């Protein structure tokens, strides 16, 4: 017997422009494709709709859609309409060829169970187009229509308009109260997304419905998120990351437990501390030096001692102290000691004790004014490793720009080289670059009239696809930041 090749279509092709958006979270379809054998074909649309209804349990929602991105966006818009705690989301994707003379549904919709009632919610991204929900034998009535964001209680025998001839003998989607509760078929033939903790749906964005299988662990800032500081990053890898990850190699080497990051403000010192902890897998703690100041005698020194105890107890650890100059200024050597001199002495003692141990606990201090610090504190054996974090040059600004612009829609007329050159001439730092990109995105929304559409609730998935930042949007944003600079 000759067996011909069989093609299996595992998805659908979207011809629209592929622009990733960060503001509006989108649920990715869970991978539910499995081999069922050549003679075990997928159930038709009515059967899959029935399977989805059977899986509803008062803590789940069924979304029927021919465009997942559009339905997910509208589901976020109307999250407050689904007044149940949602733990699971089943997605029934209507594929090409399943509707007569149509490629997609008349309107996407969601069904959820509350008590004994099954509710339907229209997820149409067309605000003026309604979806018919009625018994096919009923005479047409405008009251049978629900518009985008509206919901209705389903009754047995009600048909849901798919855009085909509504009064056909056998509508594709007909609601009948399920005779049983069963999730097996829904898990097999529908895409499933789950949440891992109970929260009220109307206090949560749709991003919380991401499948745990598809969500990468949140690791925070990494070195790859920092641009223009390659030399400093390499030094931190050498003196901190590798000694933490391979302690046996450095067992007999005295390590610099104190590291001083100094340079102009808003250039990445704090980000370096956070990224360092994530890259090394160390426990991270962050303080502002002003937190140690206390009017109670001895309390400031006690707080410093406790910080060092915590650093050792949580080893391997990274302890980041910002604005160290506020409590560690040069001592004048006179008998009239300043109020912060005892804190400097306490730091000196604790750092000396830490250096004598082999515990992988590192103290990272940051300052804009290295010249103000007490010489004894920045000597070898205390904060002995000094790393200057300078203003980024043109190359660094380009790296920073490319990091922050990632996954944002940008028009073809935007030249990163040209923008980086302009930013360098106006002495932009890393925070300025991030702010310029944010402002440019808002400029694009205003230029395209998106704010008016949002306010009038006429914003659609098609509008989302149109958003892109132009060269002029960036220029206006940069001019605003330049005017704000002192």
Secondary structure, 3 states (H helix, E strand, C coil): CCCCCCCCCCCCCCCCCCCCCCCCCCCCCCCCCCCCCCCCCCCCHHHHHHHHHHCCCCCEEEEEECCHHHHHHHHHHCHHHCCCCCCEEEEEECCCCCECCECCCCCCEEEEEECCEEEEEECCCCCCCCEEEEECCCCCCHHHEECCCCEEECCCCEEECCCCCCCCCCCCCECCCCCCCCCHHHHHHCEEEECCCCCCHHHCCHHHHCCCCCCCCCCCCCHHHCCCCHHHHHHHHHHHHHHHHCHHHHCCCCCCCEEEEECCCCCCHHHHHHHHHHHHCCEEEEEEHHHHCCCCCCHHHHHHHHHHHHHHHCCCEEEEEECHHHCCECCCCCCCCCCCHHHHHHHHHHHHHHHHCCCCEEEEEEECCHHHECCCCCCCCCCCEEEECCCCCHHHHHHHHHHHCCCCCECCCCCHHHHHHHHHHCCCCHHHHHHHHHHHHHHHHHHCCHHHHHHCCCCCHHHHHHCCECHHHHHHHHHHHHHHCC
